[in-house]
Amino acid sequence: MGADGKINLLGLSPEQLRDWFNALGEKPFRATQVLKWVHQRRVADFDEMTDLAKSLRDKLKALACIRAPVVRLDQQSRDGTRKFLLELDGGGSVEMVYIPEEDRATLCISSQVGCALACTFCSTGRQGFNRNLTTAEIVGQLWLAERMVTRAVNHNRAISNVVFMGMGEPLLNFEAVVNAAALMLDDNAYGLSRRRVTMSTSGIVPAIDRLAERLPVALAISLHAPDDALRDILVPINQKYPLSELMAACDRYAKVVPHGAIIYEYVMLEGVNDDIQHAEALIDLLGARRDAVKINLIPFNPFPESGYVRSSRNRIERFRGLLKAAGINTVPRKTRGDDIDAACGQLVGEFEDKARRSERLAQMGLTEIKVTLEKS
């Protein structure tokens, strides 16, 4: 609910919308009509919902709103990638990225303002955590992108794939993220298939199991290291959920999703995780899983004071060759949008209240992660 007391329809599931309409004394089919107007036709003005009675439209205008994030910056890369800086209704800003390709168009969306996990190669992780996004703020990114990009490409539907790989750790905002993803799958809303919605995680093991039960969409694991010693440094949450627990959770998840629905992400850092011994250790880690997984090798995207260097093309190809020889489907990811800081690990956003954020961060760390999990 916004500051004006109106309920934001972007955040309501079909069931919640039907219950709300029932409380208003309206028939359930009216909720489905409004759901389609909002998400399929992406209408923001209740007066445009012409198959609703004027009395109902007036009631909706008095009690509800369709409020998406506000675009403060729209940058376009030379490769066609677009980055949007979005101001949120609940405070703070995030970024989303639109990535067009010949056979698809992917939207990378954010789930938190900042991130608590402090992965050392990610600029967002260096900022710390501010707050979780609401379901409406998450769905609002797709709603907004469809409105903006559809006009540019002159298609009925602009986005074919959604990846939760923007700012934040999605599984630490579990309820809002799962509710948003479920709406994206609904045939009366966006109608995406489960394989076209990808949830990225640094390895929140209990939440991976919960996701398998609630909404088993495609899963991307931010792996980045083949052993605990190195991963403890690159991805500090590994200290809480080590690789043995993470891989076991992935095995459980693999039982409820189609073949190939789990992808492992591996950022290539020169002299850190890209040597021959790292490739061999990764092959050993994957073991019998190797014929059922896909590895994305991601060129590191530099940011100020990161301390890391992108692996050379030769080192990436050598690493890929070793994995491929072991029977592992390995794809070097093409870097997109790095000229506008839109590539993986470069999402920064804007934080309004830096003083209060610094005070909170001084008291956070893994304790904050534990609290977030207990609340979810």
NUMARVEX-22490 format. One record per residue (C-alpha): residue number from 1; x, y, z. Coordinates in steps of 0.05 Angstrom, whole numbers, padded with zeros to 5 digits, m for minus. Layout:
REM residues N
{atom NUM,{X,Y,Z}}
...
***
This chain:
REM residues 376
{atom 1,{00000,00000,00000}}
{atom 2,{00027,00068,m00020}}
{atom 3,{00035,00131,00021}}
{atom 4,{m00033,00153,m00005}}
{atom 5,{m00066,00092,00025}}
{atom 6,{m00083,00062,m00043}}
{atom 7,{m00067,m00011,m00058}}
{atom 8,{m00019,m00022,m00115}}
{atom 9,{m00050,m00074,m00161}}
{atom 10,{00018,m00091,m00191}}
{atom 11,{00035,m00129,m00127}}
{atom 12,{m00029,m00171,m00121}}
{atom 13,{m00031,m00244,m00141}}
{atom 14,{m00093,m00268,m00179}}
{atom 15,{m00119,m00299,m00115}}
{atom 16,{m00107,m00235,m00075}}
{atom 17,{m00140,m00193,m00129}}
{atom 18,{m00202,m00239,m00129}}
{atom 19,{m00206,m00235,m00053}}
{atom 20,{m00201,m00159,m00056}}
{atom 21,{m00256,m00155,m00109}}
{atom 22,{m00299,m00201,m00067}}
{atom 23,{m00290,m00154,m00008}}
{atom 24,{m00313,m00097,m00052}}
{atom 25,{m00375,m00136,m00070}}
{atom 26,{m00353,m00149,m00142}}
{atom 27,{m00357,m00214,m00180}}
{atom 28,{m00292,m00255,m00187}}
{atom 29,{m00289,m00249,m00263}}
{atom 30,{m00280,m00175,m00255}}
{atom 31,{m00214,m00189,m00221}}
{atom 32,{m00190,m00229,m00281}}
{atom 33,{m00211,m00172,m00327}}
{atom 34,{m00170,m00123,m00287}}
{atom 35,{m00111,m00171,m00283}}
{atom 36,{m00109,m00174,m00359}}
{atom 37,{m00116,m00099,m00366}}
{atom 38,{m00059,m00087,m00318}}
{atom 39,{m00008,m00140,m00339}}
{atom 40,{m00025,m00161,m00410}}
{atom 41,{m00046,m00093,m00437}}
{atom 42,{m00003,m00055,m00386}}
{atom 43,{m00056,m00001,m00375}}
{atom 44,{m00041,00050,m00321}}
{atom 45,{m00107,00089,m00324}}
{atom 46,{m00170,00056,m00298}}
{atom 47,{m00211,00098,m00347}}
{atom 48,{m00180,00058,m00404}}
{atom 49,{m00211,m00006,m00377}}
{atom 50,{m00271,00002,m00422}}
{atom 51,{m00306,m00064,m00407}}
{atom 52,{m00315,m00044,m00334}}
{atom 53,{m00374,m00004,m00310}}
{atom 54,{m00359,00069,m00295}}
{atom 55,{m00380,00058,m00223}}
{atom 56,{m00327,00004,m00216}}
{atom 57,{m00275,00046,m00250}}
{atom 58,{m00290,00103,m00202}}
{atom 59,{m00285,00055,m00143}}
{atom 60,{m00217,00031,m00168}}
{atom 61,{m00192,00102,m00177}}
{atom 62,{m00211,00117,m00105}}
{atom 63,{m00180,00055,m00073}}
{atom 64,{m00125,00029,m00118}}
{atom 65,{m00067,00049,m00163}}
{atom 66,{m00021,00020,m00216}}
{atom 67,{00045,00048,m00194}}
{atom 68,{00111,00024,m00224}}
{atom 69,{00182,00050,m00210}}
{atom 70,{00199,00116,m00242}}
{atom 71,{00254,00119,m00295}}
{atom 72,{00307,00169,m00276}}
{atom 73,{00358,00149,m00328}}
{atom 74,{00354,00109,m00392}}
{atom 75,{00421,00092,m00424}}
{atom 76,{00432,00053,m00488}}
{atom 77,{00496,00014,m00503}}
{atom 78,{00527,00009,m00572}}
{atom 79,{00506,m00065,m00572}}
{atom 80,{00432,m00048,m00561}}
{atom 81,{00431,m00063,m00486}}
{atom 82,{00391,m00012,m00445}}
{atom 83,{00401,00004,m00372}}
{atom 84,{00348,00039,m00331}}
{atom 85,{00358,00074,m00265}}
{atom 86,{00293,00067,m00228}}
{atom 87,{00267,00106,m00168}}
{atom 88,{00224,00063,m00123}}
{atom 89,{00159,00083,m00091}}
{atom 90,{00183,00056,m00024}}
{atom 91,{00249,00094,m00027}}
{atom 92,{00316,00081,m00058}}
{atom 93,{00336,00065,m00129}}
{atom 94,{00355,00003,m00168}}
{atom 95,{00376,m00013,m00239}}
{atom 96,{00346,m00061,m00290}}
{atom 97,{00377,m00081,m00356}}
{atom 98,{00344,m00099,m00422}}
{atom 99,{00387,m00145,m00466}}
{atom 100,{00361,m00156,m00538}}
{atom 101,{00386,m00214,m00580}}
{atom 102,{00366,m00244,m00646}}
{atom 103,{00323,m00300,m00617}}
{atom 104,{00304,m00271,m00549}}
{atom 105,{00300,m00209,m00506}}
{atom 106,{00321,m00215,m00433}}
{atom 107,{00304,m00169,m00376}}
{atom 108,{00352,m00169,m00316}}
{atom 109,{00314,m00145,m00255}}
{atom 110,{00333,m00126,m00183}}
{atom 111,{00304,m00155,m00119}}
{atom 112,{00338,m00112,m00066}}
{atom 113,{00367,m00042,m00058}}
{atom 114,{00439,m00062,m00049}}
{atom 115,{00461,m00131,m00026}}
{atom 116,{00485,m00159,00041}}
{atom 117,{00528,m00216,00013}}
{atom 118,{00590,m00174,m00003}}
{atom 119,{00617,m00217,m00060}}
{atom 120,{00685,m00186,m00072}}
{atom 121,{00681,m00182,m00148}}
{atom 122,{00612,m00148,m00150}}
{atom 123,{00603,m00073,m00145}}
{atom 124,{00533,m00080,m00116}}
{atom 125,{00560,m00124,m00060}}
{atom 126,{00609,m00069,m00041}}
{atom 127,{00551,m00022,m00025}}
{atom 128,{00518,m00064,00028}}
{atom 129,{00444,m00076,00040}}
{atom 130,{00390,m00023,00044}}
{atom 131,{00323,m00059,00039}}
{atom 132,{00281,m00111,00003}}
{atom 133,{00237,m00093,m00056}}
{atom 134,{00162,m00107,m00051}}
{atom 135,{00127,m00153,m00099}}
{atom 136,{00098,m00092,m00135}}
{atom 137,{00167,m00061,m00143}}
{atom 138,{00194,m00126,m00173}}
{atom 139,{00135,m00138,m00220}}
{atom 140,{00135,m00064,m00236}}
{atom 141,{00202,m00071,m00270}}
{atom 142,{00175,m00121,m00320}}
{atom 143,{00111,m00081,m00329}}
{atom 144,{00151,m00018,m00341}}
{atom 145,{00200,m00051,m00389}}
{atom 146,{00143,m00081,m00430}}
{atom 147,{00111,m00012,m00437}}
{atom 148,{00176,00023,m00455}}
{atom 149,{00209,m00029,m00499}}
{atom 150,{00147,m00054,m00535}}
{atom 151,{00137,00015,m00564}}
{atom 152,{00209,00015,m00589}}
{atom 153,{00208,m00054,m00622}}
{atom 154,{00135,m00049,m00645}}
{atom 155,{00118,m00118,m00619}}
{atom 156,{00060,m00142,m00575}}
{atom 157,{00109,m00174,m00526}}
{atom 158,{00180,m00147,m00517}}
{atom 159,{00208,m00191,m00462}}
{atom 160,{00217,m00266,m00473}}
{atom 161,{00261,m00281,m00412}}
{atom 162,{00268,m00253,m00342}}
{atom 163,{00329,m00264,m00299}}
{atom 164,{00334,m00244,m00225}}
{atom 165,{00406,m00224,m00233}}
{atom 166,{00404,m00150,m00218}}
{atom 167,{00417,m00117,m00152}}
{atom 168,{00409,m00161,m00090}}
{atom 169,{00405,m00235,m00071}}
{atom 170,{00335,m00257,m00093}}
{atom 171,{00328,m00314,m00044}}
{atom 172,{00339,m00267,00015}}
{atom 173,{00275,m00232,m00007}}
{atom 174,{00240,m00298,m00015}}
{atom 175,{00165,m00284,m00009}}
{atom 176,{00165,m00221,m00051}}
{atom 177,{00208,m00253,m00105}}
{atom 178,{00169,m00318,m00109}}
{atom 179,{00103,m00280,m00111}}
{atom 180,{00130,m00236,m00167}}
{atom 181,{00155,m00295,m00207}}
{atom 182,{00089,m00331,m00199}}
{atom 183,{00053,m00271,m00229}}
{atom 184,{00102,m00271,m00287}}
{atom 185,{00083,m00343,m00301}}
{atom 186,{00008,m00332,m00297}}
{atom 187,{m00027,m00339,m00365}}
{atom 188,{m00073,m00280,m00349}}
{atom 189,{m00012,m00236,m00334}}
{atom 190,{00054,m00246,m00371}}
{atom 191,{00050,m00320,m00388}}
{atom 192,{00124,m00336,m00385}}
{atom 193,{00145,m00409,m00380}}
{atom 194,{00184,m00434,m00319}}
{atom 195,{00246,m00444,m00362}}
{atom 196,{00244,m00371,m00383}}
{atom 197,{00246,m00344,m00312}}
{atom 198,{00314,m00354,m00279}}
{atom 199,{00328,m00345,m00205}}
{atom 200,{00400,m00330,m00188}}
{atom 201,{00430,m00344,m00120}}
{atom 202,{00497,m00343,m00087}}
{atom 203,{00477,m00406,m00049}}
{atom 204,{00424,m00395,00004}}
{atom 205,{00413,m00470,00015}}
{atom 206,{00348,m00470,00056}}
{atom 207,{00316,m00422,00006}}
{atom 208,{00336,m00466,m00053}}
{atom 209,{00297,m00523,m00022}}
{atom 210,{00238,m00477,m00009}}
{atom 211,{00240,m00453,m00081}}
{atom 212,{00238,m00526,m00105}}
{atom 213,{00173,m00535,m00066}}
{atom 214,{00140,m00468,m00082}}
{atom 215,{00161,m00449,m00153}}
{atom 216,{00215,m00491,m00187}}
{atom 217,{00237,m00443,m00242}}
{atom 218,{00305,m00444,m00276}}
{atom 219,{00362,m00436,m00226}}
{atom 220,{00429,m00401,m00235}}
{atom 221,{00482,m00415,m00182}}
{atom 222,{00535,m00361,m00172}}
{atom 223,{00592,m00411,m00163}}
{atom 224,{00656,m00374,m00182}}
{atom 225,{00704,m00421,m00146}}
{atom 226,{00715,m00497,m00145}}
{atom 227,{00734,m00504,m00072}}
{atom 228,{00713,m00476,m00004}}
{atom 229,{00779,m00441,00010}}
{atom 230,{00773,m00396,m00050}}
{atom 231,{00697,m00389,m00049}}
{atom 232,{00699,m00367,00024}}
{atom 233,{00737,m00306,m00002}}
{atom 234,{00699,m00292,m00067}}
{atom 235,{00629,m00309,m00042}}
{atom 236,{00630,m00301,00035}}
{atom 237,{00561,m00335,00044}}
{atom 238,{00600,m00399,00029}}
{atom 239,{00625,m00395,00101}}
{atom 240,{00554,m00409,00123}}
{atom 241,{00533,m00456,00067}}
{atom 242,{00596,m00492,00040}}
{atom 243,{00600,m00525,m00027}}
{atom 244,{00581,m00594,m00002}}
{atom 245,{00514,m00567,00023}}
{atom 246,{00503,m00524,m00038}}
{atom 247,{00516,m00580,m00088}}
{atom 248,{00470,m00627,m00048}}
{atom 249,{00415,m00574,m00052}}
{atom 250,{00426,m00568,m00127}}
{atom 251,{00419,m00644,m00133}}
{atom 252,{00353,m00641,m00097}}
{atom 253,{00330,m00583,m00141}}
{atom 254,{00349,m00620,m00204}}
{atom 255,{00297,m00674,m00187}}
{atom 256,{00239,m00625,m00195}}
{atom 257,{00261,m00585,m00256}}
{atom 258,{00272,m00604,m00329}}
{atom 259,{00340,m00628,m00352}}
{atom 260,{00388,m00570,m00359}}
{atom 261,{00348,m00521,m00317}}
{atom 262,{00407,m00509,m00270}}
{atom 263,{00463,m00464,m00294}}
{atom 264,{00529,m00451,m00258}}
{atom 265,{00558,m00381,m00265}}
{atom 266,{00634,m00373,m00261}}
{atom 267,{00666,m00304,m00265}}
{atom 268,{00735,m00307,m00296}}
{atom 269,{00787,m00271,m00253}}
{atom 270,{00858,m00269,m00279}}
{atom 271,{00905,m00310,m00235}}
{atom 272,{00851,m00321,m00182}}
{atom 273,{00805,m00376,m00206}}
{atom 274,{00824,m00387,m00279}}
{atom 275,{00885,m00433,m00275}}
{atom 276,{00888,m00505,m00299}}
{atom 277,{00882,m00532,m00228}}
{atom 278,{00818,m00492,m00218}}
{atom 279,{00788,m00524,m00280}}
{atom 280,{00808,m00593,m00257}}
{atom 281,{00779,m00579,m00187}}
{atom 282,{00714,m00555,m00219}}
{atom 283,{00709,m00619,m00261}}
{atom 284,{00718,m00660,m00197}}
{atom 285,{00666,m00618,m00160}}
{atom 286,{00614,m00630,m00214}}
{atom 287,{00630,m00704,m00217}}
{atom 288,{00572,m00745,m00244}}
{atom 289,{00531,m00682,m00254}}
{atom 290,{00575,m00659,m00312}}
{atom 291,{00531,m00686,m00367}}
{atom 292,{00469,m00650,m00340}}
{atom 293,{00496,m00581,m00325}}
{atom 294,{00516,m00518,m00362}}
{atom 295,{00572,m00472,m00342}}
{atom 296,{00572,m00399,m00361}}
{atom 297,{00641,m00369,m00361}}
{atom 298,{00632,m00295,m00347}}
{atom 299,{00688,m00245,m00364}}
{atom 300,{00698,m00201,m00303}}
{atom 301,{00671,m00131,m00312}}
{atom 302,{00718,m00083,m00276}}
{atom 303,{00697,m00028,m00228}}
{atom 304,{00739,00021,m00188}}
{atom 305,{00782,m00009,m00132}}
{atom 306,{00758,m00080,m00145}}
{atom 307,{00829,m00107,m00144}}
{atom 308,{00812,m00158,m00198}}
{atom 309,{00830,m00164,m00272}}
{atom 310,{00789,m00197,m00326}}
{atom 311,{00819,m00263,m00351}}
{atom 312,{00849,m00259,m00420}}
{atom 313,{00812,m00290,m00478}}
{atom 314,{00866,m00344,m00483}}
{atom 315,{00858,m00363,m00410}}
{atom 316,{00783,m00366,m00416}}
{atom 317,{00788,m00410,m00478}}
{atom 318,{00838,m00455,m00443}}
{atom 319,{00791,m00462,m00384}}
{atom 320,{00732,m00476,m00430}}
{atom 321,{00772,m00528,m00468}}
{atom 322,{00788,m00567,m00406}}
{atom 323,{00715,m00568,m00383}}
{atom 324,{00690,m00585,m00453}}
{atom 325,{00739,m00643,m00457}}
{atom 326,{00709,m00670,m00393}}
{atom 327,{00640,m00670,m00425}}
{atom 328,{00614,m00606,m00392}}
{atom 329,{00571,m00558,m00432}}
{atom 330,{00611,m00494,m00425}}
{atom 331,{00593,m00427,m00455}}
{atom 332,{00635,m00363,m00451}}
{atom 333,{00584,m00308,m00440}}
{atom 334,{00588,m00249,m00486}}
{atom 335,{00596,m00185,m00447}}
{atom 336,{00538,m00138,m00459}}
{atom 337,{00529,m00065,m00439}}
{atom 338,{00596,m00056,m00405}}
{atom 339,{00603,00013,m00437}}
{atom 340,{00544,00037,m00395}}
{atom 341,{00562,m00003,m00332}}
{atom 342,{00504,m00050,m00346}}
{atom 343,{00542,m00115,m00347}}
{atom 344,{00541,m00169,m00293}}
{atom 345,{00570,m00143,m00228}}
{atom 346,{00567,m00069,m00248}}
{atom 347,{00498,m00051,m00224}}
{atom 348,{00505,00005,m00174}}
{atom 349,{00440,00045,m00166}}
{atom 350,{00431,00104,m00119}}
{atom 351,{00423,00103,m00044}}
{atom 352,{00385,00162,m00014}}
{atom 353,{00402,00157,00060}}
{atom 354,{00476,00140,00062}}
{atom 355,{00485,00160,00135}}
{atom 356,{00432,00112,00161}}
{atom 357,{00456,00058,00114}}
{atom 358,{00527,00063,00141}}
{atom 359,{00502,00058,00212}}
{atom 360,{00461,m00005,00195}}
{atom 361,{00518,m00038,00157}}
{atom 362,{00564,m00031,00216}}
{atom 363,{00516,m00077,00254}}
{atom 364,{00501,m00126,00198}}
{atom 365,{00543,m00180,00163}}
{atom 366,{00522,m00253,00166}}
{atom 367,{00478,m00238,00227}}
{atom 368,{00433,m00198,00181}}
{atom 369,{00430,m00256,00132}}
{atom 370,{00408,m00303,00188}}
{atom 371,{00353,m00256,00210}}
{atom 372,{00328,m00247,00139}}
{atom 373,{00324,m00322,00130}}
{atom 374,{00286,m00332,00195}}
{atom 375,{00235,m00281,00174}}
{atom 376,{00224,m00311,00105}}
***
